[in-house]
Amino acid sequence: MPSIWEEEEEEEEEEEEDEEEEEEEEEEEEEEEEEEEEEEEEEWFFRKSERELSNSRKKQIQKQEKAEEVESCIPDQFQFARFIQETMLRMLAFVDFLVALDPNTICEFSVANGSGVPAPALYQKISILLRVLDALSNACFEVEVLLLSMPSEIEEVKRIRGEIINLLYAKDNKATEAVWGTMEEIWALIMDSMEEDGQDSVMTTQGSSDIHKLTLSVTDHIRYLWANYWSVTSVVFCLGNGKQHVTETAGNTITNPLANLTTEMVSCLDEKLAEMSQSFADQGIKYLFLINNSTYILQELQTTYGSNFLHSYFAALDRRIEDYIQAYLKLCWVPVLSENLYHPKVVEGPGS
């Protein structure tokens, strides 16, 4: 008969075996759960990949269908490119016509009014050419974007597209040169008006303090240019003398080709006015002439868009006007005031 100790040992062994079995069962259950989780993750990833692949295939199919649709709308890209090229050639013929247009045929006014001053016909031609230039600039950009958005692997089509873009830019350059040439023609007429003025012999001898017609012509011309600022600036930038007016504004440097052209024109006018004033017999009239004309120039330019770029020139012109005023006062009024101050006239009464 087993002893009590033996029975207790057997019970302990049985309990240990039971615990080991339970631990093994728990481990097996944990392993099964981990396997199930891994299987679920693999299945989720597979489904996700399958969905992404399906979406990618759908997009690729849609893109292919769209490309086929475009190709079906344009069955022959070469013929389509040729059609655009022929259309542009016919449409752009009007540029050559307008460039060669005689200003006298635009309206009833003649180019010159007898004294060399440009009449409205030349300005009307410039206005027409500027509108054409704006249209061409927009067309160059839009057509180039359109053609580049329709790529083609056909070399002949690429060549035709390049020719279309080059044609547009060539017409744009031609219109730009025509605008610049007309501007030079107007300026030459303005300058010639002084040499051909029949009043010069009288005016330069006796003198007049009035605003000279050369001043009126130059300021009107400058006002016209600034009224068409954006279009004219691109022309001056392309075909001007390459100089650019530099303006200092709050520490920032601004370059403007039209401002430079304006200062050149006004400087030329200043020289002409100073040259005319030298032949005045009356020096007082000379200074009044310079004061009035310079003040008129300043006031006219300050009302244009150019006032944003001509601050330094305005300051210099203002100082020059002040110098003219001081010279006039010294010449004409200081002697009068001195005479009255040091040699006062005695006013005698009735009974003297």
C-alpha positions as CSV (number, residue, x, y, z in Angstrom):
1,M,0.0,0.0,0.0
2,P,1.5,3.3,-1.1
3,S,2.4,5.7,1.6
4,I,1.0,9.2,2.0
5,W,4.2,10.7,0.6
6,E,4.0,8.7,-2.5
7,E,0.4,9.7,-3.1
8,E,1.3,13.4,-2.7
9,E,4.2,13.0,-5.2
10,E,1.9,11.4,-7.7
11,E,-0.7,14.1,-7.3
12,E,2.0,16.8,-7.8
13,E,3.3,15.1,-10.9
14,E,-0.2,14.9,-12.3
15,E,-0.8,18.6,-11.6
16,E,2.5,19.5,-13.3
17,E,1.5,17.4,-16.3
18,D,-1.9,19.2,-16.5
19,E,-0.2,22.6,-16.3
20,E,2.2,21.7,-19.0
21,E,-0.7,20.5,-21.2
22,E,-2.6,23.7,-20.5
23,E,0.5,25.8,-21.5
24,E,1.0,23.8,-24.6
25,E,-2.7,24.3,-25.5
26,E,-2.4,28.1,-24.9
27,E,0.8,28.3,-27.1
28,E,-1.0,26.4,-29.8
29,E,-4.0,28.8,-29.6
30,E,-1.7,31.8,-29.8
31,E,0.1,30.4,-32.8
32,E,-3.2,29.7,-34.5
33,E,-4.4,33.3,-33.8
34,E,-1.1,34.8,-35.1
35,E,-1.4,32.6,-38.3
36,E,-5.0,33.8,-38.7
37,E,-4.0,37.5,-38.3
38,E,-1.2,37.0,-40.9
39,E,-3.6,35.4,-43.3
40,E,-6.0,38.2,-42.8
41,E,-3.3,40.8,-43.4
42,E,-2.1,39.0,-46.5
43,E,-5.6,38.8,-47.8
44,W,-6.2,42.6,-47.2
45,F,-3.0,43.5,-48.9
46,F,-3.8,41.3,-51.8
47,R,-7.2,42.8,-52.2
48,K,-5.8,46.3,-51.9
49,S,-3.1,45.6,-54.6
50,E,-5.8,44.1,-56.8
51,R,-8.0,47.2,-56.5
52,E,-5.0,49.5,-57.2
53,L,-4.0,47.4,-60.2
54,S,-7.6,47.4,-61.4
55,N,-7.8,51.2,-61.1
56,S,-4.5,51.7,-62.9
57,R,-5.7,49.5,-65.7
58,K,-9.0,51.4,-65.9
59,K,-7.1,54.7,-66.1
60,Q,-4.8,53.3,-68.7
61,I,-7.7,52.1,-70.7
62,Q,-9.5,55.4,-70.4
63,K,-6.3,57.3,-71.5
64,Q,-5.9,55.0,-74.5
65,E,-9.6,55.4,-75.4
66,K,-9.3,59.2,-75.2
67,A,-6.2,59.1,-77.4
68,E,-8.0,56.9,-79.9
69,E,-10.9,59.3,-79.8
70,V,-8.6,62.3,-80.6
71,E,-7.0,60.4,-83.4
72,S,-10.5,59.5,-84.7
73,C,-11.4,63.2,-84.7
74,I,-8.1,64.0,-86.6
75,P,-7.7,61.0,-88.9
76,D,-4.6,62.5,-90.6
77,Q,-2.4,64.8,-88.5
78,F,-0.4,65.8,-91.5
79,Q,-3.4,67.0,-93.4
80,F,-4.6,68.9,-90.3
81,A,-1.3,70.6,-89.9
82,R,-1.2,71.6,-93.5
83,F,-4.7,73.0,-93.2
84,I,-3.7,75.2,-90.3
85,Q,-0.6,76.3,-92.1
86,E,-2.5,77.3,-95.2
87,T,-5.1,79.1,-93.1
88,M,-2.5,81.1,-91.3
89,L,-0.7,82.1,-94.5
90,R,-4.0,83.5,-95.9
91,M,-5.0,85.2,-92.7
92,L,-1.6,86.8,-92.0
93,A,-1.4,88.4,-95.5
94,F,-3.3,91.4,-94.0
95,V,-0.2,92.3,-91.9
96,D,1.8,93.0,-95.1
97,F,-1.0,95.1,-96.4
98,L,-1.2,97.2,-93.3
99,V,2.5,97.6,-93.0
100,A,2.7,99.0,-96.6
101,L,-0.4,101.1,-96.2
102,D,-0.1,104.8,-97.2
103,P,-1.2,107.0,-94.3
104,N,-2.9,109.4,-96.8
105,T,-5.4,106.7,-97.7
106,I,-6.5,106.1,-94.1
107,C,-8.3,109.3,-93.6
108,E,-8.9,112.7,-95.2
109,F,-5.9,114.3,-93.4
110,S,-2.6,114.5,-95.1
111,V,0.6,113.3,-93.5
112,A,2.0,116.9,-93.1
113,N,0.0,120.0,-92.8
114,G,2.4,122.2,-94.8
115,S,4.8,122.9,-92.0
116,G,6.1,119.4,-91.4
117,V,4.0,118.7,-88.3
118,P,2.5,115.2,-88.5
119,A,-1.3,115.1,-88.9
120,P,-3.7,112.5,-87.5
121,A,-3.1,110.1,-90.5
122,L,0.3,108.9,-89.2
123,Y,-1.0,108.5,-85.6
124,Q,-4.0,106.6,-87.0
125,K,-1.6,104.3,-88.8
126,I,0.4,103.7,-85.6
127,S,-2.9,103.0,-83.7
128,I,-3.9,100.4,-86.4
129,L,-0.4,98.7,-86.3
130,L,-0.4,98.6,-82.5
131,R,-3.7,96.8,-82.5
132,V,-2.3,94.3,-85.0
133,L,0.8,93.9,-82.9
134,D,-1.3,93.1,-79.8
135,A,-3.3,90.6,-81.8
136,L,-0.2,88.9,-83.2
137,S,1.5,88.7,-79.8
138,N,-1.6,87.0,-78.3
139,A,-1.8,84.7,-81.3
140,C,1.9,83.7,-81.1
141,F,1.4,82.6,-77.5
142,E,-1.9,80.9,-77.9
143,V,-1.1,79.0,-81.1
144,E,2.3,77.9,-79.8
145,V,0.6,76.5,-76.6
146,L,-2.1,74.8,-78.7
147,L,0.4,73.1,-81.0
148,L,2.7,72.0,-78.2
149,S,-0.4,70.5,-76.5
150,M,-0.9,68.2,-79.5
151,P,2.3,66.3,-79.7
152,S,3.1,64.2,-82.8
153,E,5.8,61.7,-83.6
154,I,5.6,62.5,-87.4
155,E,8.6,64.5,-88.5
156,E,6.7,66.2,-91.3
157,V,4.0,67.4,-88.8
158,K,6.7,68.7,-86.4
159,R,8.3,70.6,-89.3
160,I,5.0,72.2,-90.3
161,R,4.2,73.2,-86.7
162,G,7.6,74.9,-86.5
163,E,7.0,76.8,-89.7
164,I,3.6,78.0,-88.4
165,I,5.2,79.4,-85.2
166,N,8.1,81.0,-87.1
167,L,5.6,82.6,-89.5
168,L,3.7,84.2,-86.6
169,Y,6.9,85.5,-85.0
170,A,8.1,86.9,-88.4
171,K,4.8,88.8,-88.8
172,D,5.1,90.1,-85.3
173,N,8.6,91.3,-85.9
174,K,7.4,93.0,-89.2
175,A,4.6,94.8,-87.4
176,T,7.0,95.9,-84.7
177,E,9.5,97.3,-87.2
178,A,6.6,99.2,-88.9
179,V,5.5,100.8,-85.7
180,W,9.1,101.9,-84.9
181,G,9.6,103.2,-88.4
182,T,6.4,105.3,-88.2
183,M,7.4,106.6,-84.8
184,E,10.7,107.7,-86.4
185,E,8.9,109.3,-89.3
186,I,6.7,111.3,-86.9
187,W,9.7,112.5,-84.9
188,A,11.6,113.5,-88.1
189,L,8.5,115.6,-89.2
190,I,8.4,117.3,-85.8
191,M,12.0,118.2,-85.9
192,D,11.8,119.4,-89.5
193,S,8.9,121.7,-88.6
194,M,11.2,124.1,-86.9
195,E,13.6,124.4,-89.8
196,E,10.8,124.9,-92.3
197,D,8.9,127.4,-90.1
198,G,8.5,130.6,-92.1
199,Q,8.1,132.6,-88.9
200,D,11.6,131.8,-87.6
201,S,13.2,134.9,-89.1
202,V,10.6,137.2,-87.5
203,M,10.3,135.3,-84.2
204,T,14.0,134.8,-83.5
205,T,14.6,138.6,-84.1
206,Q,11.8,140.1,-82.1
207,G,11.1,137.1,-79.8
208,S,7.9,135.9,-78.2
209,S,7.2,134.3,-74.8
210,D,4.4,132.1,-76.1
211,I,4.5,128.3,-76.1
212,H,6.3,127.3,-79.3
213,K,4.5,125.0,-81.7
214,L,7.5,122.6,-81.5
215,T,6.9,122.3,-77.8
216,L,3.2,121.5,-78.5
217,S,4.1,118.9,-81.1
218,V,6.7,117.1,-79.0
219,T,4.5,117.0,-75.8
220,D,1.5,115.8,-77.9
221,H,3.7,113.0,-79.4
222,I,5.0,112.0,-76.0
223,R,1.5,111.9,-74.5
224,Y,0.4,109.7,-77.3
225,L,3.2,107.2,-76.7
226,W,2.4,107.0,-73.0
227,A,-1.3,106.6,-73.7
228,N,-0.3,103.4,-75.5
229,Y,2.3,102.5,-72.9
230,W,2.2,98.7,-72.9
231,S,2.3,98.2,-76.7
232,V,4.8,101.0,-77.4
233,T,7.1,99.9,-74.6
234,S,7.5,96.5,-76.2
235,V,8.4,98.1,-79.5
236,V,10.9,100.5,-77.9
237,F,12.4,97.6,-75.9
238,C,12.9,95.5,-79.1
239,L,14.1,98.2,-81.6
240,G,15.2,101.2,-79.4
241,N,18.8,102.1,-79.0
242,G,19.2,99.5,-76.2
243,K,19.4,102.1,-73.4
244,Q,17.1,101.9,-70.5
245,H,16.0,104.8,-68.2
246,V,16.9,103.9,-64.6
247,T,14.6,105.2,-61.9
248,E,15.3,105.0,-58.2
249,T,12.1,104.5,-56.2
250,A,12.3,103.7,-52.4
251,G,15.6,101.9,-52.9
252,N,14.3,99.9,-55.9
253,T,15.8,100.3,-59.4
254,I,13.3,100.3,-62.2
255,T,14.3,100.3,-65.9
256,N,12.0,101.6,-68.5
257,P,12.8,101.9,-72.2
258,L,10.0,104.4,-72.9
259,A,11.1,106.7,-70.1
260,N,14.6,106.8,-71.7
261,L,13.1,107.6,-75.1
262,T,11.0,110.4,-73.5
263,T,14.0,112.0,-71.8
264,E,15.9,111.9,-75.1
265,M,13.0,113.6,-76.9
266,V,12.6,116.3,-74.3
267,S,16.4,116.9,-74.1
268,C,16.4,117.4,-77.8
269,L,13.5,119.8,-77.4
270,D,15.3,121.7,-74.7
271,E,18.3,122.2,-76.9
272,K,16.1,123.5,-79.7
273,L,14.4,126.0,-77.4
274,A,17.6,127.2,-75.9
275,E,19.1,127.6,-79.4
276,M,16.0,129.7,-80.5
277,S,16.1,131.8,-77.4
278,Q,19.8,132.8,-78.1
279,S,18.7,135.0,-81.0
280,F,16.1,137.0,-79.1
281,A,16.9,140.7,-79.1
282,D,15.1,141.2,-75.7
283,Q,16.8,139.0,-73.1
284,G,13.8,139.4,-70.8
285,I,11.6,137.8,-73.4
286,K,14.2,135.1,-73.8
287,Y,13.9,134.0,-70.2
288,L,10.1,134.3,-70.2
289,F,10.1,132.1,-73.4
290,L,12.2,129.4,-71.6
291,I,10.2,129.6,-68.4
292,N,6.8,129.3,-70.2
293,N,7.9,126.4,-72.5
294,S,9.7,124.5,-69.7
295,T,6.8,124.8,-67.4
296,Y,4.4,123.6,-70.0
297,I,6.6,120.6,-70.7
298,L,6.7,119.7,-67.0
299,Q,3.0,120.1,-66.5
300,E,2.1,118.0,-69.6
301,L,4.5,115.1,-68.7
302,Q,3.3,115.0,-65.1
303,T,-0.2,114.1,-66.4
304,T,1.0,111.0,-68.2
305,Y,1.7,107.5,-67.0
306,G,5.4,108.4,-67.4
307,S,5.2,110.4,-64.2
308,N,5.8,107.2,-62.4
309,F,9.2,106.8,-64.0
310,L,10.4,110.4,-64.6
311,H,10.9,111.7,-61.0
312,S,14.6,112.5,-61.4
313,Y,14.0,114.3,-64.7
314,F,11.1,116.3,-63.2
315,A,13.4,117.4,-60.3
316,A,16.1,118.5,-62.8
317,L,13.6,120.4,-65.0
318,D,12.1,122.1,-61.9
319,R,15.6,123.3,-60.9
320,R,16.2,124.6,-64.4
321,I,12.9,126.5,-64.4
322,E,13.9,128.1,-61.0
323,D,17.2,129.1,-62.5
324,Y,15.4,130.8,-65.5
325,I,13.1,132.6,-63.0
326,Q,16.1,133.9,-61.0
327,A,17.9,135.0,-64.1
328,Y,14.8,136.8,-65.3
329,L,14.3,138.6,-62.0
330,K,18.0,139.6,-61.8
331,L,18.0,140.9,-65.4
332,C,14.6,142.7,-65.5
333,W,13.6,143.5,-61.9
334,V,16.7,144.0,-59.9
335,P,17.7,147.2,-61.9
336,V,14.2,148.6,-61.6
337,L,14.0,148.0,-57.9
338,S,17.5,149.3,-57.3
339,E,16.7,152.5,-59.3
340,N,13.6,153.1,-57.2
341,L,15.4,152.2,-54.0
342,Y,18.4,154.5,-54.4
343,H,16.9,157.2,-56.6
344,P,13.3,157.6,-55.5
345,K,11.1,159.9,-57.5
346,V,9.7,163.0,-55.7
347,V,6.1,163.4,-56.2
348,E,5.3,167.1,-56.3
349,G,2.0,168.5,-55.1
350,P,-0.3,170.8,-57.0
351,G,1.0,174.0,-55.4
352,S,4.6,173.3,-55.9
